[in-house]
Amino acid sequence: MNQISAYAELFKSYTDNARKIVARIQEHYQHVTIHDLLTSVSFGVATRTQPDQNLVTIMKQAEDLMYENKKGIPRTFKSSWPSLK
């Protein structure tokens, strides 16, 4: 295994561990409510896959993934808000 593929494997394991942590956090907050409103959390996970990758680029990837994941969260605010009749 060359140095670059060893590096990629190392960061793959970091990504896998980060995703496991995110899944545990999301599972914990899945049923949390505040004043009868269901909460949600959104994460984006990105890690360096090349030795020369810029940290700002990686953070941007994580942020983009967070917003992409946020799109998939159902909007419960409207459905759980009491009617004002």
N, C-alpha and C positions, 0 to 999 in steps of 0.2 A: 504494500500500500504506500503510495507516495505521500509527500507531506500535505499536498492540497486535498487529496481525498480523505486523509486522516482528519484534517481540519474540518472538512465538510461533515464528516461523521460526528465529530465532537459537537458541532453546533446543531446538528439534527437532534441529538439527544437533549440539548438545551431547549430546543423548540418543543420537543415532545413533553419534557417536564413542565415547561411553561403552560402548554395546553392542558395538561392534567391539573395544574393548580387553578387555572381559569375555570375549568369544568367544576371543580370542587367549590369555588367561590360562587359560581352561577347557581349551582344546586342549592347552596345554602340560602341564597337570596331569592330563590324562585317563589317562595311563599311568604315573603316578608311584606307586610302592609304597614302603611303609615296613614292614620286617620281613614281607614277603610279603602285606601288606594293601594293597589298592588304595585310594588317597586320593580324595577328592572335594572340590570347592569349590563354594560357592553364593554368588550375588550378587543384589542387587536394585538396579535403576537407576531413579532418579526425578530429574527436574529441574523447576525452576520453569517453569510455563507461563503464569502471570499475574504481572504486576509486583508485586502486593500479597500474594503467597503467603508464608506463614510458613515459615522454614527448618525448624522442628521438625516441621511437617506433612509437608514433603517428605522429611525423614529417616525419618519413620514410614512413609511410602509405600514408600520403598526397603527398609526393614526388612521390611515385610509382603510385598513381592515376593520378597525373599531367602528368607523362610520358605516361601512358595508354591513357589518354584523348588526348594527343598530337598526338598519332598515328592516331586518327580519323579525324584530321584536314587535309583537302586536301592541297596538295602542289601547291600553285598558282604561286610560283616564276617562275618555268619553263614555265608555260602557259602564264604568263603575261610579260615575258622578251622579248624585241623586237628582232626580227631576225637579225642576223649579216651577212647578205648576201652581 
